[in-house]
Amino acid sequence: MSDFLNKAKDFAGKHDEQVDQGLEKAGDQIDERTGAKYSQHVDRGVDEAQKRTGEGDTVPR
């Protein structure tokens, strides 16, 4: 399992922009499915996740 996690971390570090875009799309889907009821919390979660991948948030809002 740790080999998988190491590969995932390596991928996230090398492909930060794509990972950030994926996180942004996931947040948008959650907002859509919940009627944006938790939008503020979802945005905060997406921002924190983006900070922890690669070089940080690369997707402008």
N, CA, C, O and CB atoms as a CASP TS submission, in Angstrom:
PFRMAT TS
TARGET T0000
AUTHOR 0000-0000-0000
METHOD Language model
MODEL 1
PARENT N/A
ATOM      1  N   MET     1       0.819  -1.194   0.000  1.00  0.00           N
ATOM      2  CA  MET     1       0.000   0.000   0.000  1.00  0.00           C
ATOM      3  C   MET     1       0.867   1.264   0.000  1.00  0.00           C
ATOM      4  O   MET     1       0.531   2.244  -0.664  1.00  0.00           O
ATOM      5  CB  MET     1      -0.934  -0.005   1.206  1.00  0.00           C
ATOM      6  N   SER     2       1.964   1.246   0.731  1.00  0.00           N
ATOM      7  CA  SER     2       2.797   2.447   0.782  1.00  0.00           C
ATOM      8  C   SER     2       3.429   2.734  -0.582  1.00  0.00           C
ATOM      9  O   SER     2       3.706   3.891  -0.898  1.00  0.00           O
ATOM     10  CB  SER     2       3.892   2.294   1.851  1.00  0.00           C
ATOM     11  N   ASP     3       3.660   1.697  -1.395  1.00  0.00           N
ATOM     12  CA  ASP     3       4.184   1.907  -2.745  1.00  0.00           C
ATOM     13  C   ASP     3       3.180   2.699  -3.570  1.00  0.00           C
ATOM     14  O   ASP     3       3.557   3.599  -4.320  1.00  0.00           O
ATOM     15  CB  ASP     3       4.503   0.557  -3.431  1.00  0.00           C
ATOM     16  N   PHE     4       1.904   2.362  -3.430  1.00  0.00           N
ATOM     17  CA  PHE     4       0.845   3.086  -4.136  1.00  0.00           C
ATOM     18  C   PHE     4       0.809   4.545  -3.694  1.00  0.00           C
ATOM     19  O   PHE     4       0.718   5.446  -4.528  1.00  0.00           O
ATOM     20  CB  PHE     4      -0.523   2.420  -3.892  1.00  0.00           C
ATOM     21  N   LEU     5       0.878   4.780  -2.398  1.00  0.00           N
ATOM     22  CA  LEU     5       0.850   6.154  -1.880  1.00  0.00           C
ATOM     23  C   LEU     5       2.054   6.947  -2.372  1.00  0.00           C
ATOM     24  O   LEU     5       1.927   8.123  -2.715  1.00  0.00           O
ATOM     25  CB  LEU     5       0.817   6.150  -0.343  1.00  0.00           C
ATOM     26  N   ASN     6       3.213   6.314  -2.407  1.00  0.00           N
ATOM     27  CA  ASN     6       4.407   7.012  -2.902  1.00  0.00           C
ATOM     28  C   ASN     6       4.245   7.377  -4.376  1.00  0.00           C
ATOM     29  O   ASN     6       4.636   8.468  -4.790  1.00  0.00           O
ATOM     30  CB  ASN     6       5.667   6.139  -2.706  1.00  0.00           C
ATOM     31  N   LYS     7       3.669   6.469  -5.171  1.00  0.00           N
ATOM     32  CA  LYS     7       3.439   6.750  -6.583  1.00  0.00           C
ATOM     33  C   LYS     7       2.420   7.875  -6.750  1.00  0.00           C
ATOM     34  O   LYS     7       2.573   8.732  -7.621  1.00  0.00           O
ATOM     35  CB  LYS     7       2.960   5.486  -7.311  1.00  0.00           C
ATOM     36  N   ALA     8       1.379   7.871  -5.912  1.00  0.00           N
ATOM     37  CA  ALA     8       0.359   8.918  -5.984  1.00  0.00           C
ATOM     38  C   ALA     8       0.961  10.276  -5.625  1.00  0.00           C
ATOM     39  O   ALA     8       0.675  11.273  -6.289  1.00  0.00           O
ATOM     40  CB  ALA     8      -0.821   8.590  -5.045  1.00  0.00           C
ATOM     41  N   LYS     9       1.784  10.323  -4.590  1.00  0.00           N
ATOM     42  CA  LYS     9       2.441  11.574  -4.205  1.00  0.00           C
ATOM     43  C   LYS     9       3.377  12.059  -5.303  1.00  0.00           C
ATOM     44  O   LYS     9       3.437  13.254  -5.593  1.00  0.00           O
ATOM     45  CB  LYS     9       3.216  11.392  -2.897  1.00  0.00           C
ATOM     46  N   ASP    10       4.100  11.140  -5.907  1.00  0.00           N
ATOM     47  CA  ASP    10       5.007  11.501  -6.995  1.00  0.00           C
ATOM     48  C   ASP    10       4.217  12.068  -8.176  1.00  0.00           C
ATOM     49  O   ASP    10       4.603  13.087  -8.749  1.00  0.00           O
ATOM     50  CB  ASP    10       5.837  10.276  -7.439  1.00  0.00           C
ATOM     51  N   PHE    11       3.120  11.414  -8.538  1.00  0.00           N
ATOM     52  CA  PHE    11       2.277  11.892  -9.630  1.00  0.00           C
ATOM     53  C   PHE    11       1.742  13.292  -9.320  1.00  0.00           C
ATOM     54  O   PHE    11       1.800  14.186 -10.165  1.00  0.00           O
ATOM     55  CB  PHE    11       1.110  10.914  -9.878  1.00  0.00           C
ATOM     56  N   ALA    12       1.224  13.473  -8.111  1.00  0.00           N
ATOM     57  CA  ALA    12       0.662  14.774  -7.729  1.00  0.00           C
ATOM     58  C   ALA    12       1.721  15.866  -7.798  1.00  0.00           C
ATOM     59  O   ALA    12       1.429  16.994  -8.193  1.00  0.00           O
ATOM     60  CB  ALA    12       0.067  14.709  -6.314  1.00  0.00           C
ATOM     61  N   GLY    13       2.934  15.537  -7.419  1.00  0.00           N
ATOM     62  CA  GLY    13       4.006  16.521  -7.465  1.00  0.00           C
ATOM     63  C   GLY    13       4.400  16.896  -8.878  1.00  0.00           C
ATOM     64  O   GLY    13       4.726  18.051  -9.152  1.00  0.00           O
ATOM     65  N   LYS    14       4.372  15.922  -9.778  1.00  0.00           N
ATOM     66  CA  LYS    14       4.779  16.170 -11.161  1.00  0.00           C
ATOM     67  C   LYS    14       3.673  16.761 -12.014  1.00  0.00           C
ATOM     68  O   LYS    14       3.944  17.387 -13.038  1.00  0.00           O
ATOM     69  CB  LYS    14       5.256  14.896 -11.786  1.00  0.00           C
ATOM     70  N   HIS    15       2.440  16.570 -11.605  1.00  0.00           N
ATOM     71  CA  HIS    15       1.294  17.000 -12.407  1.00  0.00           C
ATOM     72  C   HIS    15       0.354  17.873 -11.579  1.00  0.00           C
ATOM     73  O   HIS    15      -0.860  17.668 -11.566  1.00  0.00           O
ATOM     74  CB  HIS    15       0.535  15.779 -12.963  1.00  0.00           C
ATOM     75  N   ASP    16       0.932  18.833 -10.901  1.00  0.00           N
ATOM     76  CA  ASP    16       0.178  19.669  -9.963  1.00  0.00           C
ATOM     77  C   ASP    16      -1.008  20.360 -10.627  1.00  0.00           C
ATOM     78  O   ASP    16      -2.102  20.389 -10.063  1.00  0.00           O
ATOM     79  CB  ASP    16       1.091  20.711  -9.346  1.00  0.00           C
ATOM     80  N   GLU    17      -0.805  20.905 -11.798  1.00  0.00           N
ATOM     81  CA  GLU    17      -1.889  21.645 -12.451  1.00  0.00           C
ATOM     82  C   GLU    17      -3.081  20.731 -12.751  1.00  0.00           C
ATOM     83  O   GLU    17      -4.229  21.120 -12.539  1.00  0.00           O
ATOM     84  CB  GLU    17      -1.383  22.295 -13.750  1.00  0.00           C
ATOM     85  N   GLN    18      -2.811  19.522 -13.242  1.00  0.00           N
ATOM     86  CA  GLN    18      -3.895  18.595 -13.543  1.00  0.00           C
ATOM     87  C   GLN    18      -4.608  18.143 -12.271  1.00  0.00           C
ATOM     88  O   GLN    18      -5.831  18.008 -12.256  1.00  0.00           O
ATOM     89  CB  GLN    18      -3.359  17.385 -14.302  1.00  0.00           C
ATOM     90  N   VAL    19      -3.850  17.911 -11.213  1.00  0.00           N
ATOM     91  CA  VAL    19      -4.446  17.507  -9.939  1.00  0.00           C
ATOM     92  C   VAL    19      -5.330  18.634  -9.402  1.00  0.00           C
ATOM     93  O   VAL    19      -6.443  18.386  -8.938  1.00  0.00           O
ATOM     94  CB  VAL    19      -3.344  17.139  -8.906  1.00  0.00           C
ATOM     95  N   ASP    20      -4.838  19.862  -9.465  1.00  0.00           N
ATOM     96  CA  ASP    20      -5.623  21.006  -8.994  1.00  0.00           C
ATOM     97  C   ASP    20      -6.906  21.161  -9.805  1.00  0.00           C
ATOM     98  O   ASP    20      -7.960  21.469  -9.249  1.00  0.00           O
ATOM     99  CB  ASP    20      -4.793  22.295  -9.072  1.00  0.00           C
ATOM    100  N   GLN    21      -6.820  20.951 -11.105  1.00  0.00           N
ATOM    101  CA  GLN    21      -8.021  21.037 -11.950  1.00  0.00           C
ATOM    102  C   GLN    21      -9.013  19.946 -11.582  1.00  0.00           C
ATOM    103  O   GLN    21     -10.218  20.192 -11.544  1.00  0.00           O
ATOM    104  CB  GLN    21      -7.648  20.930 -13.440  1.00  0.00           C
ATOM    105  N   GLY    22      -8.520  18.742 -11.311  1.00  0.00           N
ATOM    106  CA  GLY    22      -9.388  17.641 -10.902  1.00  0.00           C
ATOM    107  C   GLY    22     -10.073  17.927  -9.584  1.00  0.00           C
ATOM    108  O   GLY    22     -11.260  17.644  -9.422  1.00  0.00           O
ATOM    109  N   LEU    23      -9.336  18.483  -8.645  1.00  0.00           N
ATOM    110  CA  LEU    23      -9.932  18.847  -7.354  1.00  0.00           C
ATOM    111  C   LEU    23     -11.008  19.916  -7.542  1.00  0.00           C
ATOM    112  O   LEU    23     -12.064  19.860  -6.912  1.00  0.00           O
ATOM    113  CB  LEU    23      -8.845  19.351  -6.376  1.00  0.00           C
ATOM    114  N   GLU    24     -10.736  20.875  -8.399  1.00  0.00           N
ATOM    115  CA  GLU    24     -11.700  21.947  -8.674  1.00  0.00           C
ATOM    116  C   GLU    24     -12.983  21.377  -9.285  1.00  0.00           C
ATOM    117  O   GLU    24     -14.088  21.764  -8.903  1.00  0.00           O
ATOM    118  CB  GLU    24     -11.081  23.002  -9.621  1.00  0.00           C
ATOM    119  N   LYS    25     -12.825  20.459 -10.233  1.00  0.00           N
ATOM    120  CA  LYS    25     -13.999  19.826 -10.862  1.00  0.00           C
ATOM    121  C   LYS    25     -14.785  19.006  -9.855  1.00  0.00           C
ATOM    122  O   LYS    25     -16.016  19.006  -9.877  1.00  0.00           O
ATOM    123  CB  LYS    25     -13.568  18.933 -12.034  1.00  0.00           C
ATOM    124  N   ALA    26     -14.076  18.301  -8.963  1.00  0.00           N
ATOM    125  CA  ALA    26     -14.759  17.527  -7.928  1.00  0.00           C
ATOM    126  C   ALA    26     -15.561  18.451  -7.015  1.00  0.00           C
ATOM    127  O   ALA    26     -16.696  18.139  -6.656  1.00  0.00           O
ATOM    128  CB  ALA    26     -13.745  16.709  -7.103  1.00  0.00           C
ATOM    129  N   GLY    27     -14.979  19.575  -6.644  1.00  0.00           N
ATOM    130  CA  GLY    27     -15.690  20.557  -5.814  1.00  0.00           C
ATOM    131  C   GLY    27     -16.914  21.104  -6.519  1.00  0.00           C
ATOM    132  O   GLY    27     -17.956  21.303  -5.895  1.00  0.00           O
ATOM    133  N   ASP    28     -16.797  21.349  -7.814  1.00  0.00           N
ATOM    134  CA  ASP    28     -17.941  21.837  -8.593  1.00  0.00           C
ATOM    135  C   ASP    28     -19.062  20.801  -8.629  1.00  0.00           C
ATOM    136  O   ASP    28     -20.239  21.154  -8.545  1.00  0.00           O
ATOM    137  CB  ASP    28     -17.506  22.189 -10.025  1.00  0.00           C
ATOM    138  N   GLN    29     -18.701  19.534  -8.753  1.00  0.00           N
ATOM    139  CA  GLN    29     -19.711  18.466  -8.773  1.00  0.00           C
ATOM    140  C   GLN    29     -20.425  18.382  -7.427  1.00  0.00           C
ATOM    141  O   GLN    29     -21.644  18.211  -7.377  1.00  0.00           O
ATOM    142  CB  GLN    29     -19.059  17.105  -9.118  1.00  0.00           C
ATOM    143  N   ILE    30     -19.679  18.499  -6.355  1.00  0.00           N
ATOM    144  CA  ILE    30     -20.289  18.467  -5.028  1.00  0.00           C
ATOM    145  C   ILE    30     -21.254  19.635  -4.874  1.00  0.00           C
ATOM    146  O   ILE    30     -22.368  19.461  -4.382  1.00  0.00           O
ATOM    147  CB  ILE    30     -19.208  18.508  -3.923  1.00  0.00           C
ATOM    148  N   ASP    31     -20.829  20.824  -5.294  1.00  0.00           N
ATOM    149  CA  ASP    31     -21.707  21.997  -5.230  1.00  0.00           C
ATOM    150  C   ASP    31     -22.977  21.771  -6.040  1.00  0.00           C
ATOM    151  O   ASP    31     -24.074  22.113  -5.597  1.00  0.00           O
ATOM    152  CB  ASP    31     -20.974  23.247  -5.739  1.00  0.00           C
ATOM    153  N   GLU    32     -22.823  21.196  -7.220  1.00  0.00           N
ATOM    154  CA  GLU    32     -23.979  20.949  -8.086  1.00  0.00           C
ATOM    155  C   GLU    32     -24.945  19.955  -7.438  1.00  0.00           C
ATOM    156  O   GLU    32     -26.159  20.159  -7.466  1.00  0.00           O
ATOM    157  CB  GLU    32     -23.519  20.422  -9.459  1.00  0.00           C
ATOM    158  N   ARG    33     -24.419  18.905  -6.867  1.00  0.00           N
ATOM    159  CA  ARG    33     -25.264  17.853  -6.283  1.00  0.00           C
ATOM    160  C   ARG    33     -25.914  18.264  -4.972  1.00  0.00           C
ATOM    161  O   ARG    33     -26.944  17.711  -4.587  1.00  0.00           O
ATOM    162  CB  ARG    33     -24.448  16.608  -6.059  1.00  0.00           C
ATOM    163  N   THR    34     -25.316  19.234  -4.283  1.00  0.00           N
ATOM    164  CA  THR    34     -25.888  19.683  -3.009  1.00  0.00           C
ATOM    165  C   THR    34     -26.599  21.019  -3.146  1.00  0.00           C
ATOM    166  O   THR    34     -27.008  21.612  -2.148  1.00  0.00           O
ATOM    167  CB  THR    34     -24.801  19.789  -1.952  1.00  0.00           C
ATOM    168  N   GLY    35     -26.746  21.492  -4.365  1.00  0.00           N
ATOM    169  CA  GLY    35     -27.371  22.787  -4.567  1.00  0.00           C
ATOM    170  C   GLY    35     -26.555  23.916  -3.978  1.00  0.00           C
ATOM    171  O   GLY    35     -27.105  24.934  -3.557  1.00  0.00           O
ATOM    172  N   ALA    36     -25.262  23.745  -3.946  1.00  0.00           N
ATOM    173  CA  ALA    36     -24.308  24.723  -3.400  1.00  0.00           C
ATOM    174  C   ALA    36     -24.581  25.053  -1.937  1.00  0.00           C
ATOM    175  O   ALA    36     -24.168  26.099  -1.436  1.00  0.00           O
ATOM    176  CB  ALA    36     -24.349  26.001  -4.220  1.00  0.00           C
ATOM    177  N   LYS    37     -25.284  24.143  -1.258  1.00  0.00           N
ATOM    178  CA  LYS    37     -25.623  24.349   0.153  1.00  0.00           C
ATOM    179  C   LYS    37     -24.376  24.444   1.041  1.00  0.00           C
ATOM    180  O   LYS    37     -24.372  25.152   2.048  1.00  0.00           O
ATOM    181  CB  LYS    37     -26.518  23.214   0.643  1.00  0.00           C
ATOM    182  N   TYR    38     -23.319  23.721   0.652  1.00  0.00           N
ATOM    183  CA  TYR    38     -22.098  23.689   1.446  1.00  0.00           C
ATOM    184  C   TYR    38     -20.923  24.301   0.685  1.00  0.00           C
ATOM    185  O   TYR    38     -19.770  23.957   0.944  1.00  0.00           O
ATOM    186  CB  TYR    38     -21.770  22.254   1.851  1.00  0.00           C
ATOM    187  N   SER    39     -21.202  25.184  -0.227  1.00  0.00           N
ATOM    188  CA  SER    39     -20.201  25.731  -1.134  1.00  0.00           C
ATOM    189  C   SER    39     -18.995  26.315  -0.397  1.00  0.00           C
ATOM    190  O   SER    39     -17.853  26.086  -0.796  1.00  0.00           O
ATOM    191  CB  SER    39     -20.827  26.793  -2.003  1.00  0.00           C
ATOM    192  N   GLN    40     -19.239  27.049   0.650  1.00  0.00           N
ATOM    193  CA  GLN    40     -18.141  27.671   1.395  1.00  0.00           C
ATOM    194  C   GLN    40     -17.207  26.599   1.967  1.00  0.00           C
ATOM    195  O   GLN    40     -15.986  26.750   1.923  1.00  0.00           O
ATOM    196  CB  GLN    40     -18.695  28.565   2.534  1.00  0.00           C
ATOM    197  N   HIS    41     -17.776  25.527   2.499  1.00  0.00           N
ATOM    198  CA  HIS    41     -16.977  24.454   3.084  1.00  0.00           C
ATOM    199  C   HIS    41     -16.249  23.661   2.002  1.00  0.00           C
ATOM    200  O   HIS    41     -15.091  23.283   2.174  1.00  0.00           O
ATOM    201  CB  HIS    41     -17.865  23.520   3.916  1.00  0.00           C
ATOM    202  N   VAL    42     -16.929  23.416   0.896  1.00  0.00           N
ATOM    203  CA  VAL    42     -16.320  22.690  -0.219  1.00  0.00           C
ATOM    204  C   VAL    42     -15.139  23.482  -0.768  1.00  0.00           C
ATOM    205  O   VAL    42     -14.071  22.917  -1.007  1.00  0.00           O
ATOM    206  CB  VAL    42     -17.359  22.421  -1.336  1.00  0.00           C
ATOM    207  N   ASP    43     -15.321  24.779  -0.969  1.00  0.00           N
ATOM    208  CA  ASP    43     -14.237  25.620  -1.484  1.00  0.00           C
ATOM    209  C   ASP    43     -13.032  25.598  -0.548  1.00  0.00           C
ATOM    210  O   ASP    43     -11.889  25.532  -1.002  1.00  0.00           O
ATOM    211  CB  ASP    43     -14.725  27.063  -1.677  1.00  0.00           C
ATOM    212  N   ARG    44     -13.285  25.652   0.733  1.00  0.00           N
ATOM    213  CA  ARG    44     -12.188  25.622   1.705  1.00  0.00           C
ATOM    214  C   ARG    44     -11.457  24.277   1.636  1.00  0.00           C
ATOM    215  O   ARG    44     -10.229  24.228   1.699  1.00  0.00           O
ATOM    216  CB  ARG    44     -12.724  25.875   3.142  1.00  0.00           C
ATOM    217  N   GLY    45     -12.221  23.190   1.507  1.00  0.00           N
ATOM    218  CA  GLY    45     -11.621  21.868   1.392  1.00  0.00           C
ATOM    219  C   GLY    45     -10.792  21.722   0.132  1.00  0.00           C
ATOM    220  O   GLY    45      -9.697  21.161   0.167  1.00  0.00           O
ATOM    221  N   VAL    46     -11.306  22.224  -0.983  1.00  0.00           N
ATOM    222  CA  VAL    46     -10.571  22.172  -2.247  1.00  0.00           C
ATOM    223  C   VAL    46      -9.286  22.982  -2.132  1.00  0.00           C
ATOM    224  O   VAL    46      -8.226  22.527  -2.562  1.00  0.00           O
ATOM    225  CB  VAL    46     -11.440  22.699  -3.413  1.00  0.00           C
ATOM    226  N   ASP    47      -9.371  24.169  -1.561  1.00  0.00           N
ATOM    227  CA  ASP    47      -8.179  25.005  -1.393  1.00  0.00           C
ATOM    228  C   ASP    47      -7.116  24.302  -0.554  1.00  0.00           C
ATOM    229  O   ASP    47      -5.935  24.323  -0.902  1.00  0.00           O
ATOM    230  CB  ASP    47      -8.555  26.339  -0.745  1.00  0.00           C
ATOM    231  N   GLU    48      -7.525  23.687   0.536  1.00  0.00           N
ATOM    232  CA  GLU    48      -6.577  22.998   1.412  1.00  0.00           C
ATOM    233  C   GLU    48      -5.963  21.791   0.707  1.00  0.00           C
ATOM    234  O   GLU    48      -4.766  21.538   0.843  1.00  0.00           O
ATOM    235  CB  GLU    48      -7.269  22.557   2.711  1.00  0.00           C
ATOM    236  N   ALA    49      -6.769  21.048  -0.041  1.00  0.00           N
ATOM    237  CA  ALA    49      -6.243  19.902  -0.783  1.00  0.00           C
ATOM    238  C   ALA    49      -5.247  20.361  -1.841  1.00  0.00           C
ATOM    239  O   ALA    49      -4.215  19.721  -2.041  1.00  0.00           O
ATOM    240  CB  ALA    49      -7.389  19.108  -1.440  1.00  0.00           C
ATOM    241  N   GLN    50      -5.546  21.459  -2.515  1.00  0.00           N
ATOM    242  CA  GLN    50      -4.643  21.978  -3.541  1.00  0.00           C
ATOM    243  C   GLN    50      -3.322  22.437  -2.930  1.00  0.00           C
ATOM    244  O   GLN    50      -2.274  22.304  -3.563  1.00  0.00           O
ATOM    245  CB  GLN    50      -5.304  23.136  -4.296  1.00  0.00           C
ATOM    246  N   LYS    51      -3.352  22.965  -1.736  1.00  0.00           N
ATOM    247  CA  LYS    51      -2.124  23.398  -1.070  1.00  0.00           C
ATOM    248  C   LYS    51      -1.213  22.214  -0.760  1.00  0.00           C
ATOM    249  O   LYS    51       0.005  22.368  -0.666  1.00  0.00           O
ATOM    250  CB  LYS    51      -2.456  24.152   0.218  1.00  0.00           C
ATOM    251  N   ARG    52      -1.805  21.038  -0.603  1.00  0.00           N
ATOM    252  CA  ARG    52      -1.041  19.859  -0.201  1.00  0.00           C
ATOM    253  C   ARG    52      -0.570  19.017  -1.383  1.00  0.00           C
ATOM    254  O   ARG    52       0.024  17.957  -1.185  1.00  0.00           O
ATOM    255  CB  ARG    52      -1.871  19.008   0.718  1.00  0.00           C
ATOM    256  N   THR    53      -0.824  19.468  -2.596  1.00  0.00           N
ATOM    257  CA  THR    53      -0.369  18.736  -3.776  1.00  0.00           C
ATOM    258  C   THR    53       0.622  19.597  -4.540  1.00  0.00           C
ATOM    259  O   THR    53       0.366  20.774  -4.793  1.00  0.00           O
ATOM    260  CB  THR    53      -1.564  18.333  -4.683  1.00  0.00           C
ATOM    261  N   GLY    54       1.723  19.023  -4.897  1.00  0.00           N
ATOM    262  CA  GLY    54       2.718  19.730  -5.721  1.00  0.00           C
ATOM    263  C   GLY    54       3.142  21.041  -5.118  1.00  0.00           C
ATOM    264  O   GLY    54       3.503  21.123  -3.944  1.00  0.00           O
ATOM    265  N   GLU    55       3.092  22.073  -5.944  1.00  0.00           N
ATOM    266  CA  GLU    55       3.532  23.406  -5.544  1.00  0.00           C
ATOM    267  C   GLU    55       2.397  24.248  -4.964  1.00  0.00           C
ATOM    268  O   GLU    55       2.612  25.409  -4.616  1.00  0.00           O
ATOM    269  CB  GLU    55       4.141  24.122  -6.729  1.00  0.00           C
ATOM    270  N   GLY    56       1.204  23.689  -4.854  1.00  0.00           N
ATOM    271  CA  GLY    56       0.091  24.454  -4.302  1.00  0.00           C
ATOM    272  C   GLY    56      -0.940  24.791  -5.356  1.00  0.00           C
ATOM    273  O   GLY    56      -0.912  24.250  -6.462  1.00  0.00           O
ATOM    274  N   ASP    57      -1.831  25.666  -5.019  1.00  0.00           N
ATOM    275  CA  ASP    57      -2.971  26.018  -5.868  1.00  0.00           C
ATOM    276  C   ASP    57      -2.496  26.673  -7.150  1.00  0.00           C
ATOM    277  O   ASP    57      -1.884  27.740  -7.120  1.00  0.00           O
ATOM    278  CB  ASP    57      -3.936  26.951  -5.123  1.00  0.00           C
ATOM    279  N   THR    58      -2.782  26.023  -8.298  1.00  0.00           N
ATOM    280  CA  THR    58      -2.390  26.590  -9.578  1.00  0.00           C
ATOM    281  C   THR    58      -3.608  26.969 -10.415  1.00  0.00           C
ATOM    282  O   THR    58      -3.461  27.461 -11.534  1.00  0.00           O
ATOM    283  CB  THR    58      -1.514  25.607 -10.341  1.00  0.00           C
ATOM    284  N   VAL    59      -4.795  26.747  -9.888  1.00  0.00           N
ATOM    285  CA  VAL    59      -6.015  27.043 -10.634  1.00  0.00           C
ATOM    286  C   VAL    59      -6.574  28.374 -10.136  1.00  0.00           C
ATOM    287  O   VAL    59      -7.010  28.458  -8.988  1.00  0.00           O
ATOM    288  CB  VAL    59      -7.071  25.894 -10.476  1.00  0.00           C
ATOM    289  N   PRO    60      -6.572  29.410 -10.964  1.00  0.00           N
ATOM    290  CA  PRO    60      -7.113  30.702 -10.516  1.00  0.00           C
ATOM    291  C   PRO    60      -8.618  30.620 -10.319  1.00  0.00           C
ATOM    292  O   PRO    60      -9.307  29.905 -11.046  1.00  0.00           O
ATOM    293  CB  PRO    60      -6.775  31.811 -11.526  1.00  0.00           C
ATOM    294  N   ARG    61      -9.120  31.347  -9.346  1.00  0.00           N
ATOM    295  CA  ARG    61     -10.563  31.352  -9.075  1.00  0.00           C
ATOM    296  C   ARG    61     -11.163  32.604  -9.639  1.00  0.00           C
ATOM    297  O   ARG    61     -12.370  32.815  -9.524  1.00  0.00           O
ATOM    298  CB  ARG    61     -10.858  31.248  -7.566  1.00  0.00           C
TER
END
